[in-house]
């Protein structure tokens, strides 16, 4: 087996490409560092000089406003210079190859590349070709991984539940296409959560998903029963009607998080969602805006987590 | 020209013979012993065997010369000990007109290296709609008809194509993959693809298509060679079809008896192959079936791809691996793992593919074509981009040391490669 391409020769985080394969200590280091940054984001002057003089390139081959913005805010709070590139409308459409684009930006003295790409594994390819002092952070690749989202989910769970060792976490919806689900599952199993459940119809579950260390439920009521954490996934519009699902309504009826289904979870259960939400499809407004919802705190923590990841890789 | 090869370990897979001895070639054919040779080769320490026959080699001409040229790939062939090769029709344009086939054969012949047997397109432009002029293509030199890796969606066209080919007795070489079940997939649909977030191709994409194909063979009695099996389920279907007496043969690609989906590692685009690398269980079933003879032969499925085609995210990377120069060492490695004799091992890349091609090479009998490979079974070859003659450097085995080094390749009694 090849060496984990995310780690340098000292076993430190060189790139953040996937939560899978990262040791528990590194995950905890990121979460602890993020905790120290939460204070910064609440100050009047929300800046620390850790990345002063460094250039962070937001390299988004797939459109995203929310993730790109949170990375941008995180980098600016670390005093880095941020350059946003929306590649879908620039070089890729002119036929420039992925690696040529990266080489050109590298020649502009980049320090950190934040990469989002529609194709699973693209950040690994880039990480193999950047210079030794450059760092790659995966901001979502295909169905594969979205490690900073997974980390902010872990951060949120730890914030509210303190300890992973007794938790039951239920992840509901389109697992098949979800990089968020994959990253969170790897994080939870690494940090010792004893029961991770995935709840979906067979059409939205990938082959052999049990091998990731999860229990599979097709019945949502059974799946959310006594859960401490319920994570709802976004259902993409184009998948609501077709060979995977007959309709958004039928999905909502069986797999949407409604107040009565949530009542089966533990009384102190938290409800999470990576956003953007489809209200009335995977989650009802009463739940999204209700007392169990921690969806907005997730966004706030996301900035601290991304600050932590950038400062850690830049220091290694 | 009379050639005498002496002191070798002569292995003839067709007869099972494996003994010290000499081989004589006169007028391009293997002959009885003679006293006075024009040239003598001392094969001490070397295996003397029939030249290898590879049923799937992409030469990339015409049209795809930026990936490889006839010159580079014919050099690679003889460097790998391959003296006869069949090339699939997925060139640009595809081999669907007699003129193209004729030109390819002339170009290949002028290079005087390996023998080239073109496989003609089964449908015009490989589009799966209209039949090609198979009889005229056969006159131009096509030995079989195929869709290469391009799926034939319309089962009625497939049925008619098999009927038409059966009328003339032409063999049809097809891969079995249901185009709908495989749609969008780039890797074996299993735990590895799930972990890597790669769209999967389920194993039943192969068995569903193979079931259809075998039913059509039953109806038409067309001679069908099933290319590149990848699943244990397909092996069982072929086993039953052969027991029933259907005119079916099959092969497996050299990578699929050595590698599985776990070898994708961290998205190694060299492992992006068609069909995809499947589970360990499938790999082991293919290896065994090849040893048992249910799978008839091995081929390199040689597919040179330029660097730009592989320096892409896994799903976008162009499928295929270079294989001509790895066929011998990887076959030896497989035979050793299966505990087979050298003669039985080599049969899968000599006598067996010769039988499928319907040619008289692949054996050392007197009168057979004087095509030989002399190799050192113990000497290691290091697989490296700098040493591969093929223009394609794309192989999952880069950096490996494999046993089995070709020393001399002879085609029609002429030495075409020496190292």
Interface residues (C-beta under 8 A of the other chain):
Chain A: X1 X2 X5 X20 X97 X98 X99 X117 X119 X120 X121 X122 X124 X125 X141 X142 X143 X144 X145 X179 X182 X206 X207 X208 X209 X211 X212
Chain B: X189 X190 X191 X193 X194 X195 X196 X197 X198 X199 X200 X202 X265 X266 X267 X269 X308 X311 X312 X313 X314 X315 X316
